[in-house]
Amino acid sequence: MGQAGCKGLSQSLFDYKTEKYVIAKNKKVGLLYRLLQVSILTYLVVWVFLVKKGYQDTDTSLQSSIVTKVKGVTFTNTSELGERLWDVADYVIPPQGENVFFVVTNLIVTANQRQETCAESESIPDAWCYTDNDCPPGEPVVAGNGVKTGRCLRVGSMQRGTCEVFAWCPVETKPRPVKPLLGKAEDFTIYIKNFIRFPKFNFSKTNVLDTNDRSFLKSCQFGPKNPYCPIFRLGSVVSWTGSNFQEIAVQGGVIGIQIEWDCDLDKAPSECNPHYSFSRLDNKFSENSISSGYNFRFAKYYRDAAGVEFRTLMKAYGIRFDVMVNGKAGKFSLIPTVVNIGSGVALMGAGAFFCDLVLIYFIKKSHFYRDKKYEEVRSVMLPPQQCEGTLEEPP
C-alpha cells in the first residue's frame, strides 16, 4: 500500500487540473452580471483613469518660495502725527517681503512716552483701587502697562481710583478711531512672486510671465487676461473674500491667499498654471466680537537734548496676509497603470463572485444551480488487486 501511495503521488505531479464552468441560462442573473461588468469598466475608465489619472505617478512634495512687495503712497494729517506721507517703508511689516506680511490701515498713537510714574489706565480691572493697600508696591499690573508704586490715585471725589504705576507714561488711553487712518490703502498693490519645483520630476516654474519687457510688471494687473501678472489691488483682494475694505481697515483682519498648482506633466509646461483663491481667516461674523480683527503695538525711540530716552507708541490695526502654496504634479508611469488595471480585473472577479451568490442562494431553483456547480465526490475502497493497477483513458 505504501508503494502504491508513493507511486500515485509521483504520477499526480504530472496531472493537469482545470476548472469546470457551468453556463446558467438565467436572463436575470446574466443581465446583473453584464451590468456589474459595465459599471466596473466605467468606473475604471472614467473615474480611475480620466478623472483621477490613475495612469500617472504623482509628486506632492512641492518646494516653494514666496516673495512679496507692496507699493503705494498716501497722505494723512492728524493731531498726533501732523502732515505725513506714508510709503511702503512706513506701513508694511516686515519689510523683507515674506509669505506673511502686514499692511497698517489704522493707528492709535501715544506720543512722548517717558519712563516715570503715572496713573494706570481705568480700562484695566487689576489697576482699580480704593486705598493704598490695594496697590502693593513692586507688583506688576495684570494685563497692564507697569509696576505698582503703592499709591491709589483718585480723580476728584470718586471713591474708586487707579493704582499709580512706574511705566512708559502717559499710558495708552485713546479709543480706536472709527475711521481708518489709511483708508486710501485699498488702491495699493501687492506683488506676489512664487517659485515652485517638483523634485521627483525635476520640474520648475514661476507665476510671473517669462518676458524681457521690463515695463510689463509696471503696467499690468492680475485678471483673466493676465494670469501671469501677479499684481493684485489691495481693495480687490479684500472684496474677493466677501468683505468691505473700509470696514476691515478699522479693526484689521487676516486674509489668506491660496496658490494652487495642479500640473499634468504629460501636457506642455504652458498648461501648468497657478490658480488663486482668497478667503477671510479671522472671525468676521460679529463686528463686536473680541476675536475679530488684528492689531499689535510697536514703538519708535528717540533721545532728547539731555540724552533722556523717550518714545512714540503705536497700536497698529491692519490686514495680515498669509500666502499659502499647495500643489501636485503627475506624469505617466507604467507601475500605477498596471496596478490600477489589476485592481479593475480583481473587481471583475468580485462581480462574478456576487452573481454566483445570487445564483445559488437567492433565486428560485437555486438548489438546482447549486447541484450543477458543486459535485460531491466520495472516496471508494477498491479491492487490493485493483490498487496496483493504473487508470487509462478509454480507447
Secondary structure, DSSP 8 states (H G I E B T S, - for coil): -HHHHHHHHHHHTT------------HHHHHHHHHHHHHHHHIIIIIIIIIS-TTEEEE---EEEEEEEEE--EEEEETTTEEEEE-HHHHEESTT--SEEEEEEEEEEEEEEEEEEEE--TT-GGGEESSGGGS-TT-B-TTSSEEEEEEEE--TT-S-EEEEEEEEES-------SS-TTGGGGG-EEEEEEEEEETTTTEEEESS---S-TTHHHH---BTTBTT--EEEHHHHHHHTT--HHHHHHH-EEEEEEEEEEEETTS-GGG--EEEEEEE-S--S-TT-TTSS-EEEEEEEEE-TT--EEEEEEEEEEEEEEEEEEEEEEEE-HHHHHHHHHHHHHHHHHHHHHHHHIIIIISTTHHHHHHHH----------HHHHTS------
